Amino acid sequence: MGGFWRQCNARSAPEKIRLSHRECMRARMPEARKAEADAAARAGVRLQPPTLMRAVYGSFEPALIVMLRLPWERMHAAYYNYVHYRGR
Protein backbone atom coordinates (compact mmCIF):
# COMPACT_ATOMS: atom_id res chain seq x y z
CA MET A 1 0.00 0.00 0.00
CA GLY A 2 3.03 2.27 0.14
CA GLY A 3 2.52 3.24 -3.51
CA PHE A 4 -1.08 4.23 -2.83
CA TRP A 5 0.02 6.33 0.14
CA ARG A 6 2.58 8.12 -2.02
CA GLN A 7 -0.06 8.83 -4.69
CA CYS A 8 -2.50 10.26 -2.15
CA ASN A 9 0.23 12.27 -0.45
CA ALA A 10 1.65 13.68 -3.71
CA ARG A 11 -1.56 15.54 -4.58
CA SER A 12 -1.60 19.34 -4.70
CA ALA A 13 -2.76 21.38 -1.70
CA PRO A 14 -6.17 22.25 -3.24
CA GLU A 15 -6.77 18.57 -4.02
CA LYS A 16 -5.87 17.67 -0.43
CA ILE A 17 -8.38 20.22 0.86
CA ARG A 18 -11.09 18.93 -1.45
CA LEU A 19 -10.45 15.27 -0.56
CA SER A 20 -8.65 14.47 2.69
CA HIS A 21 -5.79 11.98 2.82
CA ARG A 22 -7.95 9.56 4.80
CA GLU A 23 -10.72 9.67 2.18
CA CYS A 24 -8.19 9.24 -0.64
CA MET A 25 -6.75 6.15 1.06
CA ARG A 26 -10.23 4.81 1.86
CA ALA A 27 -11.17 5.04 -1.84
CA ARG A 28 -8.04 3.07 -2.79
CA MET A 29 -8.34 0.43 -0.05
CA PRO A 30 -9.98 -2.37 -2.13
CA GLU A 31 -7.36 -1.91 -4.85
CA ALA A 32 -4.59 -1.88 -2.23
CA ARG A 33 -5.85 -5.06 -0.55
CA LYS A 34 -5.97 -6.87 -3.88
CA ALA A 35 -2.44 -5.67 -4.73
CA GLU A 36 -1.16 -6.87 -1.34
CA ALA A 37 -2.85 -10.27 -1.70
CA ASP A 38 -1.43 -10.66 -5.22
CA ALA A 39 2.06 -9.69 -4.05
CA ALA A 40 1.84 -12.14 -1.14
CA ALA A 41 0.67 -14.94 -3.44
CA ARG A 42 3.54 -14.26 -5.87
CA ALA A 43 6.03 -14.26 -2.99
CA GLY A 44 4.51 -17.40 -1.49
CA VAL A 45 3.85 -15.81 1.91
CA ARG A 46 0.75 -15.42 4.05
CA LEU A 47 -0.54 -12.02 5.05
CA GLN A 48 0.65 -11.79 8.65
CA PRO A 49 1.29 -8.62 10.69
CA PRO A 50 5.01 -8.26 9.78
CA THR A 51 4.23 -8.74 6.11
CA LEU A 52 1.33 -6.31 6.28
CA MET A 53 3.42 -3.72 8.13
CA ARG A 54 6.10 -3.98 5.45
CA ALA A 55 3.44 -3.57 2.74
CA VAL A 56 1.91 -0.53 4.43
CA TYR A 57 5.05 1.30 5.52
CA GLY A 58 7.59 0.14 2.93
CA SER A 59 11.10 1.11 4.04
CA PHE A 60 9.79 3.59 6.64
CA GLU A 61 10.02 2.25 10.20
CA PRO A 62 7.25 3.55 12.48
CA ALA A 63 8.29 4.75 15.92
CA LEU A 64 5.30 3.28 17.75
CA ILE A 65 2.97 0.38 17.01
CA VAL A 66 -0.03 -0.17 19.26
CA MET A 67 -1.45 -3.65 19.72
CA LEU A 68 -4.95 -3.77 21.15
CA ARG A 69 -6.19 -6.61 23.32
CA LEU A 70 -9.54 -8.30 23.14
CA PRO A 71 -12.27 -6.39 25.05
CA TRP A 72 -13.08 -9.23 27.46
CA GLU A 73 -9.40 -9.58 28.37
CA ARG A 74 -9.28 -5.86 29.09
CA MET A 75 -12.43 -6.10 31.24
CA HIS A 76 -10.98 -9.06 33.16
CA ALA A 77 -7.71 -7.21 33.82
CA ALA A 78 -9.59 -4.03 34.79
CA TYR A 79 -11.73 -5.95 37.30
CA TYR A 80 -8.68 -7.24 39.17
CA ASN A 81 -6.37 -4.23 38.73
CA TYR A 82 -8.74 -1.30 39.27
CA VAL A 83 -10.53 -1.60 42.60
CA HIS A 84 -13.27 0.90 41.73
CA TYR A 85 -14.62 -1.48 39.04
CA ARG A 86 -15.36 -4.21 41.62
CA GLY A 87 -18.01 -2.08 43.29
CA ARG A 88 -20.11 -1.81 40.13
C-alpha positions as YAML, in Angstrom:
chain: A
units: angstrom
residues:
- id: 1
  name: MET
  ca: [0.00, 0.00, 0.00]
- id: 2
  name: GLY
  ca: [3.03, 2.27, 0.14]
- id: 3
  name: GLY
  ca: [2.52, 3.24, -3.51]
- id: 4
  name: PHE
  ca: [-1.08, 4.23, -2.83]
- id: 5
  name: TRP
  ca: [0.02, 6.33, 0.14]
- id: 6
  name: ARG
  ca: [2.58, 8.12, -2.02]
- id: 7
  name: GLN
  ca: [-0.06, 8.83, -4.69]
- id: 8
  name: CYS
  ca: [-2.50, 10.26, -2.15]
- id: 9
  name: ASN
  ca: [0.23, 12.27, -0.45]
- id: 10
  name: ALA
  ca: [1.65, 13.68, -3.71]
- id: 11
  name: ARG
  ca: [-1.56, 15.54, -4.58]
- id: 12
  name: SER
  ca: [-1.60, 19.34, -4.70]
- id: 13
  name: ALA
  ca: [-2.76, 21.38, -1.70]
- id: 14
  name: PRO
  ca: [-6.17, 22.25, -3.24]
- id: 15
  name: GLU
  ca: [-6.77, 18.57, -4.02]
- id: 16
  name: LYS
  ca: [-5.87, 17.67, -0.43]
- id: 17
  name: ILE
  ca: [-8.38, 20.22, 0.86]
- id: 18
  name: ARG
  ca: [-11.09, 18.93, -1.45]
- id: 19
  name: LEU
  ca: [-10.45, 15.27, -0.56]
- id: 20
  name: SER
  ca: [-8.65, 14.47, 2.69]
- id: 21
  name: HIS
  ca: [-5.79, 11.98, 2.82]
- id: 22
  name: ARG
  ca: [-7.95, 9.56, 4.80]
- id: 23
  name: GLU
  ca: [-10.72, 9.67, 2.18]
- id: 24
  name: CYS
  ca: [-8.19, 9.24, -0.64]
- id: 25
  name: MET
  ca: [-6.75, 6.15, 1.06]
- id: 26
  name: ARG
  ca: [-10.23, 4.81, 1.86]
- id: 27
  name: ALA
  ca: [-11.17, 5.04, -1.84]
- id: 28
  name: ARG
  ca: [-8.04, 3.07, -2.79]
- id: 29
  name: MET
  ca: [-8.34, 0.43, -0.05]
- id: 30
  name: PRO
  ca: [-9.98, -2.37, -2.13]
- id: 31
  name: GLU
  ca: [-7.36, -1.91, -4.85]
- id: 32
  name: ALA
  ca: [-4.59, -1.88, -2.23]
- id: 33
  name: ARG
  ca: [-5.85, -5.06, -0.55]
- id: 34
  name: LYS
  ca: [-5.97, -6.87, -3.88]
- id: 35
  name: ALA
  ca: [-2.44, -5.67, -4.73]
- id: 36
  name: GLU
  ca: [-1.16, -6.87, -1.34]
- id: 37
  name: ALA
  ca: [-2.85, -10.27, -1.70]
- id: 38
  name: ASP
  ca: [-1.43, -10.66, -5.22]
- id: 39
  name: ALA
  ca: [2.06, -9.69, -4.05]
- id: 40
  name: ALA
  ca: [1.84, -12.14, -1.14]
- id: 41
  name: ALA
  ca: [0.67, -14.94, -3.44]
- id: 42
  name: ARG
  ca: [3.54, -14.26, -5.87]
- id: 43
  name: ALA
  ca: [6.03, -14.26, -2.99]
- id: 44
  name: GLY
  ca: [4.51, -17.40, -1.49]
- id: 45
  name: VAL
  ca: [3.85, -15.81, 1.91]
- id: 46
  name: ARG
  ca: [0.75, -15.42, 4.05]
- id: 47
  name: LEU
  ca: [-0.54, -12.02, 5.05]
- id: 48
  name: GLN
  ca: [0.65, -11.79, 8.65]
- id: 49
  name: PRO
  ca: [1.29, -8.62, 10.69]
- id: 50
  name: PRO
  ca: [5.01, -8.26, 9.78]
- id: 51
  name: THR
  ca: [4.23, -8.74, 6.11]
- id: 52
  name: LEU
  ca: [1.33, -6.31, 6.28]
- id: 53
  name: MET
  ca: [3.42, -3.72, 8.13]
- id: 54
  name: ARG
  ca: [6.10, -3.98, 5.45]
- id: 55
  name: ALA
  ca: [3.44, -3.57, 2.74]
- id: 56
  name: VAL
  ca: [1.91, -0.53, 4.43]
- id: 57
  name: TYR
  ca: [5.05, 1.30, 5.52]
- id: 58
  name: GLY
  ca: [7.59, 0.14, 2.93]
- id: 59
  name: SER
  ca: [11.10, 1.11, 4.04]
- id: 60
  name: PHE
  ca: [9.79, 3.59, 6.64]
- id: 61
  name: GLU
  ca: [10.02, 2.25, 10.20]
- id: 62
  name: PRO
  ca: [7.25, 3.55, 12.48]
- id: 63
  name: ALA
  ca: [8.29, 4.75, 15.92]
- id: 64
  name: LEU
  ca: [5.30, 3.28, 17.75]
- id: 65
  name: ILE
  ca: [2.97, 0.38, 17.01]
- id: 66
  name: VAL
  ca: [-0.03, -0.17, 19.26]
- id: 67
  name: MET
  ca: [-1.45, -3.65, 19.72]
- id: 68
  name: LEU
  ca: [-4.95, -3.77, 21.15]
- id: 69
  name: ARG
  ca: [-6.19, -6.61, 23.32]
- id: 70
  name: LEU
  ca: [-9.54, -8.30, 23.14]
- id: 71
  name: PRO
  ca: [-12.27, -6.39, 25.05]
- id: 72
  name: TRP
  ca: [-13.08, -9.23, 27.46]
- id: 73
  name: GLU
  ca: [-9.40, -9.58, 28.37]
- id: 74
  name: ARG
  ca: [-9.28, -5.86, 29.09]
- id: 75
  name: MET
  ca: [-12.43, -6.10, 31.24]
- id: 76
  name: HIS
  ca: [-10.98, -9.06, 33.16]
- id: 77
  name: ALA
  ca: [-7.71, -7.21, 33.82]
- id: 78
  name: ALA
  ca: [-9.59, -4.03, 34.79]
- id: 79
  name: TYR
  ca: [-11.73, -5.95, 37.30]
- id: 80
  name: TYR
  ca: [-8.68, -7.24, 39.17]
- id: 81
  name: ASN
  ca: [-6.37, -4.23, 38.73]
- id: 82
  name: TYR
  ca: [-8.74, -1.30, 39.27]
- id: 83
  name: VAL
  ca: [-10.53, -1.60, 42.60]
- id: 84
  name: HIS
  ca: [-13.27, 0.90, 41.73]
- id: 85
  name: TYR
  ca: [-14.62, -1.48, 39.04]
- id: 86
  name: ARG
  ca: [-15.36, -4.21, 41.62]
- id: 87
  name: GLY
  ca: [-18.01, -2.08, 43.29]
- id: 88
  name: ARG
  ca: [-20.11, -1.81, 40.13]
...
